[in-house]
Amino acid sequence: MTRFWDWALNAYAKPSVAQACLALQDDHGQCTPYLLWAAWAAQSGRSLDEATLAKGADLAKRWEPAFITPVRAVRRALKPAFDGVADDVREALRDQVKAVELAAEQTLMLCLEALAPITPSGSVSAQQALEQATALWTPSAPQNTLMGLSQSL
């Protein structure tokens, strides 16, 4: 079985996955690691019932705003030029912040992976898992965006 982090890196590199994830995150308030976890669990035959999805949502809803979102905001703020700071120095700092952001996401993803037992879950598709996951998230995500993501995975 592929570990969630490795699966997510491969999935994110596929055409249109990053775009779909960023749209779900930025336009619809979704948590990309949580959604990818739901799809990974479905594709890898892991048990993902409503209670497990709810535990994952609770964890992500506490972790993301406390650690991921603030670091992401700093990374994004460092993107444009800043008067009085050399671009190479600013970019070096931005790269360090990006590494911290990825570490925070990876920590969440490792914890989410631990919530999904290896026991086969039945016939839940990635699309169904994404729909179930987003139903536990506020606001929920549009069906067409979820469908595009599941088809790209």
Backbone hydrogen bonds, N-H to C=O, Kabsch-Sander energy under -0.5 kcal/mol:
donor,donor_aa,acceptor,acceptor_aa,energy
7,W,3,R,-2.5
8,A,4,F,-3.1
9,L,5,W,-2.3
10,N,6,D,-2.1
11,A,7,W,-3.0
12,Y,8,A,-2.9
13,A,9,L,-1.1
14,K,11,A,-1.5
17,V,14,K,-1.5
18,A,12,Y,-0.6
18,A,14,K,-0.7
20,A,16,S,-2.2
21,C,17,V,-3.0
22,L,18,A,-2.8
23,A,19,Q,-2.2
24,L,20,A,-2.6
25,Q,21,C,-2.4
26,D,22,L,-3.4
27,D,23,A,-2.1
28,H,23,A,-0.8
28,H,24,L,-0.6
29,G,25,Q,-0.9
30,Q,24,L,-2.6
32,T,30,Q,-0.7
35,L,31,C,-2.3
36,L,32,T,-2.9
37,W,33,P,-2.0
38,A,34,Y,-1.9
39,A,35,L,-2.1
40,W,36,L,-3.0
41,A,37,W,-2.9
42,A,38,A,-2.0
43,Q,39,A,-2.6
44,S,40,W,-2.3
45,G,42,A,-1.1
46,R,41,A,-2.8
47,S,117,P,-1.5
47,S,119,T,-0.5
53,L,49,D,-2.6
54,A,50,E,-2.5
55,K,51,A,-2.2
56,G,52,T,-2.5
57,A,53,L,-2.7
58,D,54,A,-2.6
59,L,55,K,-2.4
60,A,56,G,-2.7
61,K,57,A,-2.7
62,R,58,D,-1.3
63,W,59,L,-2.8
64,E,60,A,-2.4
66,A,62,R,-0.8
67,F,63,W,-2.6
68,I,63,W,-0.9
68,I,64,E,-0.6
69,T,64,E,-3.0
71,V,67,F,-1.0
72,R,68,I,-2.8
73,A,69,T,-2.3
74,V,70,P,-1.7
75,R,71,V,-2.6
76,R,72,R,-2.7
77,A,73,A,-2.1
78,L,74,V,-1.6
79,K,76,R,-1.2
82,F,85,V,-0.5
85,V,82,F,-2.5
90,R,86,A,-2.6
91,E,87,D,-3.0
92,A,88,D,-1.8
93,L,89,V,-2.0
94,R,90,R,-2.6
95,D,91,E,-2.4
96,Q,92,A,-1.6
97,V,93,L,-2.4
98,K,94,R,-2.6
99,A,95,D,-1.9
100,V,96,Q,-1.7
101,E,97,V,-2.5
102,L,98,K,-2.6
103,A,99,A,-2.1
104,A,100,V,-2.3
105,E,101,E,-2.2
106,Q,102,L,-2.8
107,T,103,A,-2.3
108,L,104,A,-1.9
109,M,105,E,-2.6
110,L,106,Q,-2.5
111,C,107,T,-2.0
112,L,108,L,-2.6
113,E,109,M,-2.5
114,A,110,L,-1.6
115,L,111,C,-0.7
115,L,112,L,-1.2
116,A,112,L,-0.7
116,A,113,E,-1.1
125,S,123,S,-0.5
129,A,125,S,-2.6
130,L,126,A,-2.6
131,E,127,Q,-2.4
132,Q,128,Q,-2.7
133,A,129,A,-2.6
134,T,130,L,-2.7
135,A,131,E,-1.4
136,L,132,Q,-0.7
136,L,133,A,-1.1
137,W,134,T,-1.3
146,L,142,P,-2.0
147,M,143,Q,-2.8
148,G,144,N,-2.1
149,L,145,T,-2.1
150,S,146,L,-2.8
151,Q,147,M,-2.3
152,S,148,G,-1.5
153,L,149,L,-1.6
